[in-house]
Amino acid sequence: MAALFPLAANSLLARLALHEGHGDAAGYTVIRLLSGTAMLWLLLRLRGVRLPIAGGRRDWLAGAALFIYAAGFSYAYLALHAGMGALILFGAVQVGMIAIGRLEGERMSAPAWLGWLMASAGLAWLVWPGLDAPPLWAAVLMALAGLAWAGYSLLGRRPGNPLRATAGNFARATLLAFPLLLFGMPWDQWQPEAVALAALSGAITSALGYVLWYHALPGLGASRAATLQLAVPVIAAVASVWWLYEPLTMRLWLAGSAILCGVALTVLSRTRSGR
């Protein structure tokens, strides 16, 4: 459960850093991944372990998934509120995990299919054009980030050293992220607050939070991991309304409730069927 709070905090930090042009998405992505790599490298050095940049195909897939998640996440938060962004992100995470479970041969009961339809309808309504709907391009990027995070989480189910695995993933994702700087704004236009928030997100709520998440994943399985993550958008939405004074619209309230209830029904039904 402790790993869920850093996941929610990342949405708040990104919104603060990227709001009103204090920073840009390309630089935020690189600073976040680079500071996370630095933190994990330091922890490995204290244990006398080298940073594992080279790896196999599965390791590079995890690094690529982390990069796609981080980049899509940053660009989407140029236009999304923290609470709505977290709902879209983790709604897509559940869709991705459930879809991968189907490909792996998991069978869904009738209540699970009902939950799937409920969550899909809620997500579709949330991004449907309207007065308080988010920009479509931002919603699509956040959904892509959610699918990438689902892949990253499922790749982390294997047993092993979570600190070493996360450090390697961050290092590989950082290498993939550097070309984004060609499309970012000059560094002299960045505000110090945005740099500090990106570094805080990378070193603390991302690097250390993901170590906790990777530590928990091998004992959870896809269904339980998906269930636990349902709490993240709720934490982010409540915190964004309380801390960032973001609006709690009726669309966000109702669509978010449909997404969370539908996904909970799907995941819990599938878990009981598996037993």
C-alpha positions in Angstrom: 0.0 0.0 0.0 2.9 2.4 0.7 3.9 2.3 -3.0 0.6 3.8 -4.0 1.1 7.2 -2.5 4.3 8.0 -4.5 2.4 6.9 -7.7 -0.3 9.5 -6.9 2.2 12.2 -5.9 3.8 12.0 -9.3 0.6 13.4 -10.9 0.6 16.4 -8.5 4.3 17.1 -9.0 4.0 17.0 -12.8 1.0 19.3 -12.8 2.8 21.8 -10.5 6.0 21.8 -12.6 4.3 22.0 -16.0 1.5 24.5 -15.1 1.7 28.0 -16.7 4.8 27.2 -18.6 7.3 26.8 -15.7 8.9 23.9 -17.6 8.3 21.8 -20.7 7.4 18.2 -21.1 10.6 17.1 -22.8 12.9 18.5 -20.1 10.7 17.3 -17.3 10.8 13.7 -18.7 14.6 13.8 -19.0 15.2 15.4 -15.5 12.8 13.0 -13.9 14.4 9.9 -15.4 17.9 11.2 -14.9 17.5 12.1 -11.3 15.8 8.8 -10.7 18.8 7.0 -12.2 21.2 9.1 -10.1 19.3 8.2 -6.9 19.3 4.5 -7.7 22.9 4.5 -8.8 23.8 6.0 -5.4 21.9 3.4 -3.5 23.6 0.6 -5.6 27.0 2.2 -5.0 26.4 2.1 -1.2 25.8 -1.6 -1.6 28.9 -2.1 -3.8 26.7 -3.0 -6.9 27.3 -1.6 -10.4 24.5 0.0 -12.4 23.2 -2.6 -14.8 22.7 -0.7 -18.0 23.1 -3.6 -20.4 20.4 -6.3 -20.3 18.4 -8.7 -22.2 15.4 -8.3 -24.4 13.0 -8.2 -21.5 15.1 -5.6 -19.7 15.0 -3.3 -22.7 11.3 -3.8 -23.1 10.8 -2.7 -19.5 13.1 0.4 -20.1 11.1 1.3 -23.3 7.8 0.9 -21.4 9.1 3.2 -18.6 10.2 5.8 -21.2 6.9 5.7 -23.1 5.0 6.0 -19.8 7.2 9.0 -18.6 7.0 10.9 -21.9 3.3 10.4 -22.5 2.6 11.3 -18.8 4.6 14.6 -19.1 3.1 15.8 -22.3 -0.4 14.9 -21.2 -0.1 17.0 -18.1 0.5 20.1 -20.1 -3.3 20.2 -20.5 -4.8 17.9 -17.9 -5.7 18.4 -14.2 -4.0 16.1 -11.8 -7.1 14.3 -10.8 -8.5 13.7 -14.3 -5.0 12.7 -15.6 -4.7 10.1 -12.9 -8.2 8.7 -13.6 -7.4 8.3 -17.4 -3.9 6.9 -16.6 -5.0 4.2 -14.2 -8.2 3.5 -16.2 -5.9 2.6 -19.1 -3.6 0.6 -16.8 -6.5 -1.6 -15.9 -7.6 -2.0 -19.5 -4.1 -3.0 -20.4 -3.6 -5.5 -17.6 -7.0 -7.1 -18.3 -6.2 -7.3 -22.0 -2.8 -8.9 -21.4 -4.5 -11.3 -19.0 -6.9 -12.4 -21.7 -4.0 -13.0 -24.1 -2.4 -15.1 -21.4 -5.5 -17.3 -21.3 -7.4 -15.9 -18.4 -11.2 -16.2 -18.7 -13.7 -13.5 -17.7 -17.1 -14.2 -16.1 -20.3 -12.3 -17.0 -19.9 -9.8 -14.1 -16.3 -9.2 -15.2 -17.5 -8.3 -18.7 -20.1 -6.0 -17.2 -17.4 -4.3 -15.2 -15.3 -4.0 -18.3 -18.1 -2.3 -20.2 -18.9 0.0 -17.3 -15.2 1.1 -17.0 -14.9 1.6 -20.8 -18.1 3.7 -20.9 -16.9 5.8 -18.0 -13.6 6.4 -19.7 -15.2 7.2 -23.0 -17.6 9.7 -21.3 -14.7 11.3 -19.4 -12.8 12.1 -22.7 -15.9 12.8 -24.8 -16.0 16.4 -26.2 -17.9 18.8 -24.0 -17.6 21.8 -21.8 -15.4 20.1 -19.1 -13.9 17.3 -21.1 -10.1 17.2 -21.4 -8.4 17.9 -24.7 -8.5 14.7 -26.8 -4.7 14.7 -27.6 -3.8 14.9 -23.9 -6.3 12.1 -23.0 -4.9 9.9 -25.7 -1.3 10.5 -24.6 -2.2 9.7 -21.0 -4.0 6.5 -22.0 -0.9 5.5 -24.0 1.1 6.2 -20.8 -1.3 4.0 -18.8 -0.9 1.1 -21.3 2.9 1.5 -21.1 2.7 1.4 -17.3 0.6 -1.7 -17.4 3.3 -3.4 -19.5 6.0 -2.1 -17.2 4.2 -3.5 -14.1 3.6 -6.9 -15.7 7.2 -7.2 -16.8 8.2 -6.6 -13.1 6.3 -9.7 -11.9 9.4 -11.9 -12.1 11.4 -12.5 -8.8 14.7 -10.7 -8.3 16.4 -7.7 -6.8 13.8 -4.8 -7.2 16.5 -2.1 -6.6 18.8 -3.4 -9.2 16.0 -4.1 -11.7 14.5 -0.6 -11.2 17.9 1.1 -11.6 18.6 -0.7 -14.8 15.1 0.2 -16.2 15.6 3.9 -15.3 19.1 3.9 -16.9 17.8 2.4 -20.1 14.7 4.7 -20.2 17.0 7.8 -19.6 19.1 6.8 -22.7 15.9 6.6 -24.8 14.6 10.0 -23.4 17.6 12.2 -24.3 16.6 12.8 -27.9 13.5 14.5 -26.5 15.7 17.5 -25.6 15.9 18.4 -29.3 12.2 19.3 -29.1 12.2 21.0 -25.6 12.6 24.7 -24.7 16.0 26.1 -23.8 17.2 25.5 -20.3 17.6 29.2 -19.5 13.8 29.5 -19.8 13.2 27.0 -17.1 12.1 28.1 -13.6 14.1 26.7 -10.7 10.8 25.4 -9.1 10.1 23.3 -12.1 13.6 21.8 -12.1 13.3 21.0 -8.4 9.9 19.4 -8.8 11.1 17.2 -11.7 14.1 16.1 -9.7 11.9 15.4 -6.6 9.5 13.3 -8.8 12.4 11.4 -10.3 14.6 10.8 -7.2 11.9 10.2 -4.6 8.4 9.5 -5.7 9.5 7.7 -8.9 12.8 5.9 -8.2 12.1 4.9 -4.6 8.3 4.5 -5.2 9.0 2.1 -8.1 11.4 0.1 -6.1 8.6 -0.4 -3.5 6.2 -1.3 -6.4 8.7 -3.8 -8.0 9.3 -5.3 -4.5 5.6 -5.9 -4.1 4.7 -7.1 -7.6 6.1 -10.7 -7.5 3.8 -11.6 -4.7 0.7 -9.9 -6.1 0.0 -11.2 -9.6 -1.8 -9.1 -12.3 -5.2 -9.1 -10.7 -4.2 -8.1 -7.2 -1.8 -5.5 -8.6 -4.5 -4.0 -10.7 -6.9 -3.9 -7.7 -4.4 -2.1 -5.5 -3.8 0.5 -8.2 -7.5 1.5 -8.1 -6.7 3.6 -5.1 -4.2 5.8 -6.9 -6.6 8.0 -8.9 -8.8 8.4 -5.8 -5.7 9.6 -3.8 -4.6 11.9 -6.6 -8.1 13.4 -7.3 -8.7 14.2 -3.6 -5.2 15.6 -3.1 -5.5 17.8 -6.3 -8.8 19.3 -5.1 -7.4 19.9 -1.6 -3.9 21.0 -2.5 -4.0 22.4 -6.0 -7.6 23.7 -5.8 -8.6 21.9 -8.9 -12.3 21.7 -9.7 -14.3 18.6 -8.8 -16.7 18.6 -11.8 -19.8 16.4 -12.0 -18.3 14.7 -15.1 -15.1 13.8 -13.2 -17.1 12.6 -10.2 -19.6 10.4 -12.1 -17.2 9.1 -14.8 -14.5 8.4 -12.2 -17.0 6.5 -10.1 -18.0 4.4 -13.1 -14.4 3.7 -14.0 -13.4 2.6 -10.5 -16.6 0.6 -9.9 -16.4 -1.1 -13.3 -12.7 -2.0 -13.0 -13.2 -3.2 -9.4 -16.0 -5.5 -10.6 -13.9 -6.8 -13.4 -10.8 -7.5 -11.4 -12.6 -9.0 -8.4 -14.8 -11.2 -10.5 -11.8 -12.5 -12.4 -9.9 -13.1 -9.2 -12.8 -15.2 -7.8 -13.0 -17.1 -11.0 -9.3 -17.9 -10.9 -9.7 -19.4 -7.4 
